[in-house]
Amino acid sequence: MPAYKEEYDEAVEDGVNFMFLTNPEEFHQDGTIIARVMTLGEPDEKVADVQWQRMTRSR
């Protein structure tokens, strides 16, 4: 989601935890979230490859 730098800075001041390159896949009733964490691959002449890693996170 796009935002101005000032909006981002205010959110960080308010305690928001940003998880960049992360795509949530499952939300469980116990607060557990299953997400894919992306890492950028080496760029080529077409497009940068994206590699995926599965992650579990609880509140």
QUIRA-V605434 format. One record per pair of residues at least 12 apart in sequence whose ideal C-beta (glycine too) atoms are under 10 Angstrom apart, sorted by sequence separation. I is the first residue (numbers start at 1). J is the second residue. If there is no record, write none. Layout:
BEGIN
i->I j->J
i->I j->J
END
This chain:
BEGIN
i->23 j->35
i->24 j->36
i->38 j->50
i->39 j->51
i->22 j->35
i->23 j->36
i->38 j->51
i->39 j->52
i->19 j->33
i->22 j->36
i->23 j->37
i->36 j->50
i->37 j->51
i->38 j->52
i->39 j->53
i->3 j->18
i->21 j->36
i->22 j->37
i->23 j->38
i->36 j->51
i->37 j->52
i->38 j->53
i->19 j->35
i->21 j->37
i->22 j->38
i->36 j->52
i->37 j->53
i->20 j->37
i->21 j->38
i->36 j->53
i->37 j->54
i->19 j->37
i->20 j->38
i->21 j->39
i->35 j->53
i->36 j->54
i->37 j->55
i->21 j->40
i->35 j->54
i->36 j->55
i->34 j->54
i->35 j->55
i->37 j->57
i->34 j->55
i->35 j->56
i->33 j->55
i->34 j->56
i->35 j->57
i->33 j->56
i->34 j->57
i->32 j->56
i->33 j->57
i->32 j->57
i->33 j->58
i->31 j->57
i->32 j->58
i->33 j->59
i->23 j->50
i->31 j->58
i->32 j->59
i->28 j->56
i->30 j->58
i->31 j->59
i->21 j->50
i->23 j->52
i->25 j->54
i->30 j->59
i->25 j->55
i->26 j->56
i->28 j->58
i->21 j->52
i->24 j->55
i->22 j->55
i->24 j->57
i->22 j->57
i->19 j->55
i->19 j->57
END
